[in-house]
Amino acid sequence: MQSWGWGELRHRYGWSVLRLIAQWPGSATWVGAIQILHRSVAPFGLGWAYAPRGPVLISVHDIQPAAALLKRAAHELRRRRVFALRLDPEWPVADPAARELRGTLGLRSAHFDIQHRNSWEVELNFDPQVVSRALPPAARRNIRIAQRQGVLVDIQHSSEAVTTFYQLHLGTVKRQSFQTRPLEYYQQASESLRAEIFTARLQGEPLASAMVVALGPRLIYLYGGTSTAHPEARASYALHWAAIEWGIAEGCRVYDMWGMPRNFNAEDPAHGYATFKTRWGGRMVSNSGLLLAPVIPPADTLAHHLERWLLRRRPLLT
């Protein structure tokens, strides 16, 4: 979400994009960066800003670059009549250095989250056989079942593949009461992020599909969808294993399966997909959640209550 492509995607949907980088004087090396999305959400042209998964730092010990980024961001946002900046960086919530960083920067926790603060990550190795041996026995067994059943996975980057993905995605959304977007959004996301569409088929029938991105060392599972047909074929296991093999070939070292609920609750619609992710081994990664960054400090508390009211119909996490 701090990638250039994500900014371009959101720009197509009405957001303005502010990008800042931090460098030490006399050095061409970046030590920090932040991509901020902002738009007008209130009368008189007042705006709201959000830096999803930003800022990005070389290390959470880099307090000075982080402070410089947020100071310049506040200055630029005030010029644009933006009254609030919210961010949810990938800073480990339990790391003492991250806690010190949040305190030094004057960041406060928000009353809600926009992105899941928890993700599920599976470590990858450059050898698929090593990764396979590290998987839980149940995952390896289900991959073999899918192979014996004849499930095949194709990888495409086309509008037709996105349409197939979207049909499966809508089925999952309906069953689990999730939020979604129109087909056009996923078509644009595929282009902006250079995503690949993985589709698992049994005798030509699509059973599972996913939009996957390789970004640096990270393989990212963005969106997915499944059919209820032929559950015995274990198509989802074939799908994710194909994504892992592809990610390894692309040089990725971690498979980021994205959002996990904050609490495991069997009655939560998210329980099913969260349990599925844990079956691949790996670990939960917990970040700081949504943070309030000062833009106009005296008005910041009022601004937070106002934005909460303005965003009351959006799919926010609490």
C-alpha positions in Angstrom: 0.0 0.0 0.0 3.0 2.3 0.0 3.9 1.2 -3.5 3.7 3.7 -6.4 1.1 1.5 -8.1 -1.2 1.6 -5.1 -1.1 5.4 -5.1 -1.9 5.4 -8.8 -4.8 3.1 -8.2 -6.3 5.3 -5.5 -5.7 8.4 -7.6 -8.0 6.9 -10.2 -10.7 6.9 -7.6 -10.6 10.5 -6.5 -7.7 10.6 -4.1 -4.8 13.0 -4.4 -1.3 11.6 -3.6 1.5 13.2 -1.7 4.9 11.3 -1.7 7.8 12.3 0.5 11.2 10.7 1.0 13.8 11.1 3.7 17.6 11.2 3.0 20.6 12.2 5.1 22.3 15.3 3.8 24.8 14.5 1.0 23.4 11.0 0.6 21.3 9.6 -2.2 20.1 6.7 -0.1 16.5 6.7 1.1 16.1 6.1 4.8 12.4 6.6 4.9 9.4 7.3 2.7 5.7 8.0 3.0 2.9 8.0 0.5 -0.2 9.9 1.7 -3.6 9.8 0.1 -5.9 12.8 0.8 -9.3 14.0 -0.4 -12.0 16.5 0.6 -14.5 15.0 3.0 -16.0 18.0 4.8 -17.5 21.4 3.9 -15.3 24.4 3.0 -12.9 22.1 1.1 -11.4 20.5 4.3 -9.7 17.2 3.7 -8.7 14.0 5.4 -5.4 12.1 4.8 -4.4 8.5 5.2 -1.0 6.9 4.8 -1.8 3.1 4.5 1.1 1.1 5.9 3.3 4.2 6.1 5.7 5.6 6.8 8.2 3.1 5.7 11.6 3.2 7.5 14.8 1.2 7.2 14.5 0.6 11.0 12.1 1.5 13.8 15.1 3.0 15.5 15.2 5.8 12.8 13.4 8.4 14.8 14.9 11.4 13.1 13.9 10.5 9.6 10.4 9.5 10.7 10.1 12.9 12.5 11.3 14.8 9.5 8.8 13.0 7.2 5.8 13.7 9.5 6.8 17.3 10.1 7.0 17.9 6.4 3.8 16.0 5.8 1.9 18.1 8.3 3.2 21.3 6.6 2.2 20.1 3.2 -1.2 18.9 4.3 -2.0 22.2 6.1 -1.3 23.9 2.8 -3.9 21.6 1.2 -6.5 22.3 3.9 -6.2 18.8 5.3 -7.1 18.7 9.0 -6.3 15.0 9.9 -3.6 12.5 9.0 -4.1 8.8 9.9 -1.5 6.1 9.4 -1.0 2.4 10.2 2.7 1.6 9.7 4.1 -1.9 9.8 5.8 -1.3 13.1 5.6 -4.3 15.4 3.2 -3.5 18.2 5.3 -5.3 20.9 8.7 -3.9 19.9 10.0 -1.4 22.6 11.7 0.6 19.8 8.4 0.9 18.0 6.7 2.1 21.2 9.4 4.7 21.7 9.0 5.8 18.1 5.3 6.2 18.4 5.6 8.2 21.6 8.4 10.5 20.3 6.4 11.3 17.2 3.3 12.1 19.3 1.2 9.4 17.6 -2.0 8.2 19.4 -4.1 5.2 18.8 -7.4 5.7 16.9 -10.8 4.4 18.0 -11.0 2.1 14.9 -8.8 0.5 12.3 -9.0 0.8 8.5 -6.7 -2.1 7.7 -6.3 -5.3 9.7 -3.5 -4.8 12.1 -2.7 -8.5 12.0 -1.4 -10.4 9.1 -0.4 -14.0 8.5 3.1 -14.6 7.1 4.7 -17.8 5.9 8.5 -17.9 5.5 9.8 -18.9 2.1 13.0 -20.4 1.0 14.6 -20.4 -2.5 14.0 -24.1 -2.7 10.3 -25.2 -3.0 11.1 -28.6 -1.7 12.4 -27.1 1.5 9.3 -24.9 1.9 7.1 -28.0 1.2 8.8 -30.0 4.0 8.3 -27.1 6.4 4.5 -27.0 5.8 2.2 -28.7 8.3 1.4 -32.3 7.3 -2.3 -31.4 6.7 -1.4 -28.8 4.1 1.0 -31.2 2.3 -1.7 -33.8 2.3 -4.4 -31.5 0.9 -1.9 -30.3 -1.9 -1.4 -34.0 -2.9 -5.2 -34.6 -2.9 -5.7 -31.7 -5.2 -3.0 -33.0 -7.5 -4.5 -36.5 -7.6 -7.9 -35.0 -8.3 -6.5 -33.3 -11.3 -6.7 -29.7 -10.2 -4.7 -27.4 -12.5 -3.7 -23.8 -11.8 -3.1 -21.3 -14.5 -1.5 -17.9 -14.1 -2.7 -15.0 -16.2 -2.6 -11.2 -16.5 -5.7 -10.4 -18.5 -9.1 -8.8 -18.2 -10.7 -12.2 -18.8 -8.8 -13.7 -15.9 -9.9 -10.8 -13.6 -13.5 -11.4 -14.6 -13.3 -15.1 -13.7 -11.7 -14.1 -10.4 -14.4 -11.6 -9.7 -17.2 -14.2 -10.3 -15.7 -16.5 -7.7 -14.9 -13.5 -5.4 -18.6 -12.4 -5.5 -19.6 -15.9 -4.4 -17.4 -15.7 -1.4 -18.5 -12.1 -0.5 -22.1 -13.2 -0.6 -21.5 -16.3 1.6 -19.4 -14.5 4.2 -21.1 -11.0 4.1 -17.8 -9.2 3.2 -17.5 -5.8 1.6 -16.4 -5.6 -2.0 -16.0 -3.3 -5.0 -17.1 -3.3 -8.6 -15.3 -5.4 -11.2 -13.7 -2.3 -12.7 -11.8 -1.7 -9.5 -10.2 -5.1 -9.6 -9.4 -4.6 -13.3 -7.6 -1.4 -12.4 -5.9 -2.9 -9.4 -4.5 -5.7 -11.6 -3.1 -3.2 -14.0 -1.7 -0.7 -11.4 -0.1 -3.3 -9.2 1.0 -5.6 -12.0 -0.9 -8.4 -10.2 -1.1 -12.0 -11.4 -4.4 -13.9 -11.4 -4.1 -17.5 -10.2 -7.1 -19.7 -11.0 -7.5 -23.3 -9.9 -9.7 -25.4 -12.2 -11.0 -28.9 -12.2 -11.7 -30.2 -15.8 -11.8 -26.6 -16.9 -14.3 -25.4 -14.2 -12.8 -22.5 -12.1 -13.0 -23.4 -8.4 -10.7 -20.9 -6.7 -8.9 -17.7 -7.8 -6.6 -15.1 -6.3 -5.0 -11.8 -7.1 -1.3 -12.0 -6.1 1.5 -9.5 -6.2 5.3 -10.0 -5.9 6.8 -6.8 -4.4 10.5 -7.0 -3.5 11.0 -9.9 -1.1 7.3 -10.2 -0.3 4.6 -12.3 -2.0 1.2 -10.8 -1.3 -2.2 -12.4 -1.4 -4.5 -9.5 -2.1 -8.0 -10.8 -2.9 -9.5 -14.2 -3.4 -12.6 -16.1 -4.1 -13.8 -19.8 -4.1 -16.7 -21.9 -5.4 -18.6 -24.3 -3.2 -18.5 -26.9 -6.0 -16.2 -30.0 -5.6 -14.9 -29.4 -2.1 -13.2 -32.8 -2.2 -10.8 -31.4 -4.8 -9.1 -29.1 -2.3 -8.7 -26.5 -5.1 -7.7 -23.7 -2.6 -4.6 -25.7 -1.5 -3.5 -26.2 -5.1 -4.0 -22.4 -5.7 -1.9 -21.2 -2.8 0.8 -23.8 -3.4 1.1 -22.6 -7.0 1.3 -19.0 -5.8 4.1 -20.0 -3.4 6.1 -21.7 -6.1 5.7 -18.7 -8.4 6.7 -16.4 -5.6 9.9 -18.4 -4.8 10.8 -18.2 -8.5 10.3 -14.4 -8.3 12.8 -14.2 -5.4 10.2 -13.7 -2.6 11.2 -14.7 0.9 7.8 -14.3 2.7 4.2 -15.1 1.8 2.0 -12.3 3.3 -1.5 -13.7 3.4 -2.8 -10.4 4.7 -5.6 -9.7 7.1 -6.4 -11.7 10.2 -9.1 -10.8 12.8 -8.0 -9.5 16.2 -9.8 -12.3 18.0 -10.6 -15.8 16.8 -14.4 -16.2 17.1 -16.2 -19.1 15.4 -19.3 -16.8 14.9 -17.2 -14.2 13.0 -17.4 -14.4 9.2 -13.6 -14.0 9.1 -13.1 -17.2 11.2 -13.1 -19.5 8.2 -10.5 -17.8 6.1 -8.4 -17.0 9.2 -8.3 -20.7 10.1 -7.4 -21.6 6.5 -4.4 -19.3 6.6 -3.1 -20.9 9.9 -3.0 -24.3 8.2 0.0 -23.2 6.1 2.2 -22.8 9.2 3.8 -19.4 9.6 3.1 -16.8 12.2 0.8 -13.9 13.1 2.4 -10.5 12.6 0.8 -7.7 14.7 1.3 -4.0 13.8 0.4 -0.8 15.6 -3.1 -0.3 14.1 -4.5 3.0 13.1 -2.6 6.0 14.6 -3.5 9.7 14.8 -0.6 11.9 13.5 -0.7 15.6 14.5 -1.5 18.0 11.7 -3.3 20.8 13.7 -2.6 19.5 17.3 -5.2 21.7 19.2 -8.0 20.5 16.9 -6.9 16.9 16.6 -9.3 15.3 19.0 -12.3 17.1 17.5 -11.1 16.2 14.0 -10.9 12.5 15.0 -14.5 12.5 16.2 -15.6 14.4 13.1 -13.9 11.9 10.8 -15.4 9.0 12.7 -18.9 10.4 12.0 -18.1 11.2 8.3 -16.8 7.6 7.8 -19.6 5.9 9.7 -20.8 4.1 6.5 -17.4 2.8 5.6 -16.1 -0.7 6.4 -14.0 0.3 9.4 -12.6 -2.2 11.9 -13.1 -1.9 15.6 
